[in-house]
Structure formats: structure tokens, C-alpha cells
Amino acid sequence: MRANDRALGMDQRITRRDFLNSAAIAAGSIAAGMLPGVVSEASGEVASCAPPGYYPPRLTGMRGSHPGSFELAHKLRFGDLPRQVPRQAESYDLVIVGGGISGLSAAYFYRERKPSARILVLDNHDDFGGHAKRNEFDLAGRTELINGGTLGIDSPRPYSVVATRLLGKLGVDPVRLEATCAKKDFYSSLGLRRGIFFDRETFGSDHLAVGIGTKPWTELLAGAPLTPTARADTARLYEEKIDYMPGLSREQKKERLARMSYRDFLLSVAAVDPGVVPVLQASTHGEWGVGIDAVGALEVWPLGFPGFQGLDLNDPVAAPHIGAAPHMGLTASGYAATGGSYRFHFPDGNASIARLLVRSLVPSSIPGRSAEDVVTAVSDYHRLDRPGAPVRIRLNSIVVAVRNLGEPASARKAEVIYWRGGRLAMARAKAVVLACWNMMIPYLCPELPDAQKKALKYAVKTPLVYTNVAIRNWHAFRKLGVHEIHAPGCYHSSVRLNQTVDIGGYLSVRSPDDPILIHMVRTPCRPGLDQREQHRIGRAELLDTSFEVFERNIREQLMRMLSAGGFDPAADIMAITVNRWPHGYAYEYNPLFDPDWNEHEQPHVIGRAPFGRITIANSDSGAAAYTDCAIDQAHRAIAEVMAIET
Ligand SMILES: Cc1cc2nc3c(=O)[nH]c(=O)nc-3n(C[C@H](O)[C@H](O)[C@H](O)COP(=O)(O)OP(=O)(O)OC[C@H]3O[C@@H](n4cnc5c(N)ncnc54)[C@H](O)[C@@H]3O)c2cc1C
């Protein structure tokens, strides 16, 4: 215990007990994928035997890439794996590696083409959905839901016909749901606003300024620990309509903005005082996982970042295609005009989409019929992997090798070896879809051509953390008049009350007397470096950080931000879940660091080429960190499988 640990409540008995339990299981049996599951030597058949009460959405503590889910993959990288090859193999029409939205969509699309197909989906986590994970809390007898990763049905592009059609088949009409279910303005109706927390380490003293969007900036920043010039320049940036690039055409401005970081735009073009930079440094963290030093100015313009209002850029239709980043320059109004991207989200985020996919693939595992009732439906994990079922979803199963049986050009089958229940198991199929992560594939499939392996290793996924904290009531937020706080210098750079969405039988919290969840985001990065290097450093940091360190930081940050409203971390915190994603968002090319490739030169295009009976899906293979991309890439991979099979 450290000096102020007792004040922070580090000794309190919260439901991280669950974490301790799962860590205990990890030490004993889950570690390295050793969850219960029995492989019959005679048939190779794997019998699923999840222990009674197995229900991972309710686990707290360290989730996301949880202990036991990844250690073996890291050993694979260093060639340090058990080599006893199983004698028997299970046989399927299709094996899919990865049970995220892409892998589940691939299963869906294959069954559409081949309704009687037998499919095995393998995933290394203890829950399905990949990044689209559900966190479920029991708060004083009421179930409260929140996303552990993928939240929204949104995208910088219109959803494709394929992705929109799949949502429709699952009963998800985001426009209708947005109109009937979303209640995002609840907190503002209570007079709660957005705020900025200035921390003493970055700015000199702790200060919470509340009223973004409702107060003039000079008033909002009146007591903030900024110099008068930094304060005035921040206000100018947000409120004045100045053309900082006179004499240039709209296209010339966009071209230049695409090649400079937002930080450079602020300092060199808008000529703000350097004291403004720390205020905005972390404002890109949630979307890109790096600060404004590594994000292009044109990238942030469509999201309403300050400084562009006098530049007359607003012409979404004429948005330039800049290098390998075709999404740049679309505007929010552009999305609306094209009608393709949605704003609705379920209370547990796109975990509901994963659950709808699972319900369609294994109907007995999740009861119900609609997009509304899936929210409160309880999934029966024991039914995911039943002998004889046409689709089997096998969790806690980390794939370590995939190969064609014979020469890629003439192979009739492919083979998958995976680790489960403390031993290796094998499955063979007419085709294998790798809906896992690109950088993992060269280790699974060392026979791939060298150029393809190099391309698959190029991208570095964004590390990030979604922390969800259950608190006894939200009087402190009410008293301080705030529901969302940007904290540019803190461990978690954003903190907000759980968004309210009423849907089906699920009702969000309404009374400040009731327990609620707080959502906090951390994106570890190292400003000043190339984006991929920042991601590598951040990933190593996340894998190295213990739950105890997260917990202490969470408690201290909440105390410093909210104690003026009466918040007491020792008394008010009921449970903590840290969704740690060392391999988070798919990498999107960044014109500040990546070459201006033509499409056929782009690493993800080279990397996703089919290899004999093996095809590649996942959002990495579309170089876009969005659910529509995960679905589209699954559709392409299944089209390739169909072509191979005919
Ligand atoms: C914190 C976070 C928030 C996000 N928010 C949004 C959002 O709001 N909207 C949006 O559209 N997108 C969001 N995304 C992007 C998200 O990645 C995609 O939308 C989508 O969920 C990706 O699906 P996927 O199936 O392609 O990949 P994943 O979800 O990563 O699924 C791949 C699965 O394969 C598994 N796997 C990897 N290697 C192996 C192996 N060797 N053996 C077995 N299994 C393996 C992985 O563990 C994982 O479970 C978010 C991502 C993160 C991390």
C-alpha cells in the first residue's frame, strides 16, 4: 500500500474480486488457452465443457485482451511452442479464425451461399465479438450495459450495400433505432455540460472548467491555469472566422492541410501561442490513438476541430483523394448527404451486432427475435459449440498454424492447428478464412510468399483502453454540472457518464441517486514519433501495466476531477473493468508518414491475397477501423472462397 492508497480506496472490496478469481483460474488453467475443453484422441472431436455459470460479459477486472488470451501468440512469434501434432482432425466445410464481427459475418455469408455447410469459428478470447465486447454490471440489482470496445454503427464512409443489407437481415435499422431508441441528450436536459480538466502536472494546477459549447471561451477559461495569451488564442481559434490561408484555392488548402499535422497547423498557420497545444494535444486520442502531432489537419477538420471555420473548405463532394487515405476530407454533412453512415449505438455497442450474428448462426444460444430484444437476452455459452451443430463457435482456442494440404494451387483442403484445453487440436476444411489480425498471419502461415508476409506485418494496430467504472451514484457530476470531461494531461484523456439508450426492455439510469457506469478512455502514445512507432510503444506499455496500476490511476484521477462535487473514490467505486486492447483499431494510412501508394501497392491489398485454400478477412485487410469494413472484408473473403471451391 502506498501513502494515500487508503484514501483512494485501494483496500476496498469491489467486484475486482471477479478479476482475482479469473486471474486465479488463469494461473491454474486458462493460462495459454487452457480452458476446459476435451479433445478426444479417437475422433479429434472437441467437446465444449464451459464450467457452470460461464458468462464472460459479467467478468470485471482486466478484460479486452484478458490474461490467458494472448500469451501463446507471443510465444509463437518467438518460435517457442509445443510441437506435438495432434493425430486426429475434425472435419468442416469452412474454418474461420477469429470470432469478431468479420469472422462471424464470414460465417453468415458462407451459410447464405451454402445453407447446409458445417462451420467452425475459433477465437482466442473467452467471449465472442472480437473488439465488439459486452460489459455487463449488476448494479444494486439492475443490469447496466456498456461497450467494452466497438461502440457505434458509424463510419467516415457510407455503409456499403453489403454491410447495410447484413444489418437489415439481422433486424438492425439504425435510422429507425436512432429515432425511436436513442436518448443522447438526456444529460444536457438536466443542465449537465462538457468540461475540460487541467491537471497540475501539465498546466501547473488542477482546475475543472465546465460549459464547453454553452459558455464563451473567455468565460469558460477564466480560471484555467493558462497564460492570458494562450487563453485569448484558444478563444480566437474556436470563435473567430479567420482565413489563415488567404490566396489559396480550396483544393490547394486541402492538399496542404493533408500534409501537415494539426499541431503544425495550430502553431505555423493559425499562429497560436504554444500554450494552446497542451489543451488540444489529446483531442485526437479517442479517434486515432495518437495526439495532434501525428494526425493530419485535414483529418480533424470534418470533426469540427477549431481553426477551420474561416477557411471555406466545406465542399464534401469535391473532397480530394489524398494518397492512400481516401476517407480524408469527407465532412459530417457529407455523411448525412450520402445517407450511408449511421449514428445509432446499442447500450453494449456493436456487441449487440455480434450477438445478433451469433443468434442467427446458433439460434439456440441467444433467445429472441429482434434487434431490440437481443439487448437483454442472456446468451447461453454452453450452446455455442455443440457436437453435430452446423455452426460451432469455439472460444479460448488460439490458432497457431494454418496450411494448405498440398501445393496452394492444387490443394483441396486446408488445416488449422489450435491450442485449447491444454493441448493442440486440429481441424481440416475445404477452406479457411483468417478473420484474425494481419500481423499474426505470417506466424500462422509461414509458407506465404515473403512479399505478402512483409505486407501483412506493415500495419500496427492502435493500442487503447476502454475503462468502465461502476459508481454508487452520480451526485458529484450533478453538483459540478458536468457529464463528460476531456482531460488532456491525465492518464485517461476522457471521462463520461454512460450514454443513455433505452431500447426494448432496457432502460438507462435516470436518477442521480442510482448507480451508474463511467466510461474512460486511455490511449498510450509517445508524441513526436511516427504513428506506427507510437503504437508499438503504447502496445508494450499496455501489456506491461498491471491492473493495480490502472486501478490506482483511475481512483486518483476521479478523485482529483470530482472531489469538489463530493466524490469519494474509497466509498463510491463499486467495480472496475479495464478493457485493454494492445491490438486495437486497424491501422489507417497516414499521409504524414506513409507513402502515396497506388491501390495495388498498398500493404493491406498485397497482404489479403488468397493463398490456396486460405483467404483473409478482418478490418485490417480493408485498412479501416470500422464495422462496415469488417463486414465488407468478410464478404470479399467468402467470395474468394466460393471462387476457390468452384
Ligand atoms: C476500443 C475500440 C473501439 C472501437 N470502436 C468502434 C466504433 O465505435 N465503431 C466502429 O465501426 N468500429 C470501432 N472499432 C473498430 C473495430 O475494430 C471494428 O469495428 C470491428 O469490430 C473489427 O472486427 P474484426 O472482426 O475485423 O476484428 P476483431 O474484432 O479484432 O476480431 C478478430 C478476432 O480474431 C481473434 N484472433 C486473432 N488472432 C487469433 C488466433 N491466432 N486464433 C484465434 N483467434 C484469433 C482476435 O482475438 C479477435 O477476437 C473499435 C475498436 C476498438 C479496439
The ligand as an SDF file (V2000), in Angstrom:
LIG
                    3D

 53 58  0  0  0  0  0  0  0  0999 V2000
  -11.7400    0.0630  -28.2830 C   0  0  0  0  0  0  0  0  0  0  0  0
  -12.2700    0.0020  -29.7020 C   0  0  0  0  0  0  0  0  0  0  0  0
  -13.3590    0.7950  -30.0720 C   0  0  0  0  0  0  0  0  0  0  0  0
  -13.8640    0.7250  -31.3620 C   0  0  0  0  0  0  0  0  0  0  0  0
  -14.9630    1.4830  -31.6920 N   0  0  0  0  0  0  0  0  0  0  0  0
  -15.5190    1.3490  -32.9220 C   0  0  0  0  0  0  0  0  0  0  0  0
  -16.7440    2.0110  -33.2520 C   0  0  0  0  0  0  0  0  0  0  0  0
  -17.3310    2.7300  -32.4320 O   0  0  0  0  0  0  0  0  0  0  0  0
  -17.2630    1.8340  -34.4880 N   0  0  0  0  0  0  0  0  0  0  0  0
  -16.6630    1.0300  -35.4130 C   0  0  0  0  0  0  0  0  0  0  0  0
  -17.1990    0.8630  -36.5150 O   0  0  0  0  0  0  0  0  0  0  0  0
  -15.5020    0.3960  -35.1230 N   0  0  0  0  0  0  0  0  0  0  0  0
  -14.9190    0.5280  -33.9200 C   0  0  0  0  0  0  0  0  0  0  0  0
  -13.7650   -0.1430  -33.6130 N   0  0  0  0  0  0  0  0  0  0  0  0
  -13.0730   -0.9050  -34.6680 C   0  0  0  0  0  0  0  0  0  0  0  0
  -13.3520   -2.4020  -34.6190 C   0  0  0  0  0  0  0  0  0  0  0  0
  -12.0790   -2.9920  -34.6800 O   0  0  0  0  0  0  0  0  0  0  0  0
  -14.1980   -2.8520  -35.8020 C   0  0  0  0  0  0  0  0  0  0  0  0
  -15.3960   -2.1360  -35.8980 O   0  0  0  0  0  0  0  0  0  0  0  0
  -14.6200   -4.3190  -35.7480 C   0  0  0  0  0  0  0  0  0  0  0  0
  -15.2040   -4.6450  -34.5120 O   0  0  0  0  0  0  0  0  0  0  0  0
  -13.4420   -5.2110  -36.0650 C   0  0  0  0  0  0  0  0  0  0  0  0
  -13.9120   -6.5260  -36.2560 O   0  0  0  0  0  0  0  0  0  0  0  0
  -12.9480   -7.6290  -36.7920 P   0  0  0  0  0  0  0  0  0  0  0  0
  -13.6720   -8.9100  -36.7670 O   0  0  0  0  0  0  0  0  0  0  0  0
  -12.4020   -7.1670  -38.0900 O   0  0  0  0  0  0  0  0  0  0  0  0
  -11.7080   -7.6900  -35.7760 O   0  0  0  0  0  0  0  0  0  0  0  0
  -11.6710   -8.0910  -34.2380 P   0  0  0  0  0  0  0  0  0  0  0  0
  -12.8380   -7.5630  -33.5490 O   0  0  0  0  0  0  0  0  0  0  0  0
  -10.3230   -7.6970  -33.7700 O   0  0  0  0  0  0  0  0  0  0  0  0
  -11.8120   -9.6770  -34.2560 O   0  0  0  0  0  0  0  0  0  0  0  0
  -10.7410  -10.5360  -34.5950 C   0  0  0  0  0  0  0  0  0  0  0  0
  -10.7090  -11.6850  -33.6280 C   0  0  0  0  0  0  0  0  0  0  0  0
   -9.7160  -12.6170  -34.0330 O   0  0  0  0  0  0  0  0  0  0  0  0
   -9.0640  -13.0790  -32.8680 C   0  0  0  0  0  0  0  0  0  0  0  0
   -7.7650  -13.6990  -33.1780 N   0  0  0  0  0  0  0  0  0  0  0  0
   -6.6070  -13.0850  -33.5080 C   0  0  0  0  0  0  0  0  0  0  0  0
   -5.6260  -13.9920  -33.6690 N   0  0  0  0  0  0  0  0  0  0  0  0
   -6.1910  -15.2050  -33.4180 C   0  0  0  0  0  0  0  0  0  0  0  0
   -5.6790  -16.5330  -33.4010 C   0  0  0  0  0  0  0  0  0  0  0  0
   -4.4220  -16.8010  -33.7010 N   0  0  0  0  0  0  0  0  0  0  0  0
   -6.5200  -17.5450  -33.0640 N   0  0  0  0  0  0  0  0  0  0  0  0
   -7.8180  -17.3000  -32.7630 C   0  0  0  0  0  0  0  0  0  0  0  0
   -8.3450  -16.0570  -32.7810 N   0  0  0  0  0  0  0  0  0  0  0  0
   -7.5440  -15.0190  -33.1040 C   0  0  0  0  0  0  0  0  0  0  0  0
   -8.9220  -11.8040  -32.0690 C   0  0  0  0  0  0  0  0  0  0  0  0
   -8.5600  -12.0350  -30.7410 O   0  0  0  0  0  0  0  0  0  0  0  0
  -10.3130  -11.2320  -32.2300 C   0  0  0  0  0  0  0  0  0  0  0  0
  -11.1860  -11.7690  -31.2500 O   0  0  0  0  0  0  0  0  0  0  0  0
  -13.2420   -0.1180  -32.3210 C   0  0  0  0  0  0  0  0  0  0  0  0
  -12.1340   -0.8960  -31.9510 C   0  0  0  0  0  0  0  0  0  0  0  0
  -11.6530   -0.8410  -30.6510 C   0  0  0  0  0  0  0  0  0  0  0  0
  -10.4720   -1.6940  -30.2620 C   0  0  0  0  0  0  0  0  0  0  0  0
  1  2  1  0
  2  3  1  0
  2 52  2  0
  3  4  2  0
  4  5  1  0
  4 50  1  0
  5  6  2  0
  6  7  1  0
  6 13  1  0
  7  8  2  0
  7  9  1  0
  9 10  1  0
 10 11  2  0
 10 12  1  0
 12 13  2  0
 13 14  1  0
 14 15  1  0
 14 50  1  0
 15 16  1  0
 16 17  1  0
 16 18  1  0
 18 19  1  0
 18 20  1  0
 20 21  1  0
 20 22  1  0
 22 23  1  0
 23 24  1  0
 24 25  2  0
 24 26  1  0
 24 27  1  0
 27 28  1  0
 28 29  2  0
 28 30  1  0
 28 31  1  0
 31 32  1  0
 32 33  1  0
 33 34  1  0
 33 48  1  0
 34 35  1  0
 35 36  1  0
 35 46  1  0
 36 37  1  0
 36 45  1  0
 37 38  2  0
 38 39  1  0
 39 40  1  0
 39 45  2  0
 40 41  1  0
 40 42  2  0
 42 43  1  0
 43 44  2  0
 44 45  1  0
 46 47  1  0
 46 48  1  0
 48 49  1  0
 50 51  2  0
 51 52  1  0
 52 53  1  0
M  END
$$$$
